[in-house]
Amino acid sequence: MGAKGKIALGVVVSVVVIGAVSANAGDDGDSGSGGNGKDSAASADRKSGTKADTKSDTKADTKKDAKADKAEKKAAFQGDGDFEVGSDVKPGTYRTTGNTDSVCYWERAKDASGEMDSILANDNVSGTSYVTIPAGDKLFKSSGCKDWEAVDAKATGTPATPVKGDGGMHRVGVDIAPGTYKSTGNTDDLCYWERTKDASHSMESILANNNVSGTAVVTVAAGDAYFKTTGCKDWKKTG
C-alpha cells in the first residue's frame, strides 16, 4: 500500500487524537598596493569612467546573492521522496505550506523497512504542517507535499486573525496570537483542533484536542507551541 494509504498512528474518537504525529526539523544555521606602473595604470583605468558600471554590477551581484540565499533557505528539501536523516536531511524543524485536500503525506520512520511498525509519526496534511525531525530518526518520507523549508527557532511574525479553519498547523506567537478563538457552523464532527507543546507529533506532545460539531471555542495559551485545525470553519479571536 502506498504511503498515502497508510493509517495515521492515532484515530480520534471524542477527545482522542486523530492523525499520526510527526516532528519538526531544521533547527538547528589582499588589498596591498602594487609599486609598478602597470598597477597604477590599471587602477587609473578602473577609476576613470567605470563608477556607474561598478555600482550596477555590485548591485546586481548583491541582488543575485540575496535571491540565492533566500532560495537556499526556503528549499531545504523537496516535497516528494524518501530522505535519510543526517545525510539527505539534517535533524531540525521544517515547514511545508500551501497543501490542499490532504494529499500531502509525511512520515517519520525508525528504519527503511516500510513496515507499519517502523513509523514513528505521520500525517495527511491540508494547509501548513510543521514537523521536527530528531537525530535519532532514520528516514523521513514526503509525498504530494510542497517543498519543505527549515524553520528558525527565533523567527518572529505578525500573527493573523481570523485563522483559517482548514489551515493546518499554526505556530503560536508567529502565525497565531495567543487568546480565545471561536469557530461556528461545523458539521458531522469533521472539525478537529489540537493544541501541542512541540512539533514532534507524538501523543505526548498533545496538550488538548477535540472533534467538533456546531460551535467550537478554544483558548490558545501563550505557552503552547502550535495550534492545529483541520476541517473547521475559520476561527475568529474573541478574547
Summary of the structure (lengths in Angstrom):
residues: 239
radius of gyration: 23.9
end to end distance: 45.4
largest distance: 85.7
contacts: 758
relative contact order: 0.20
helix: 18%
strand: 41%
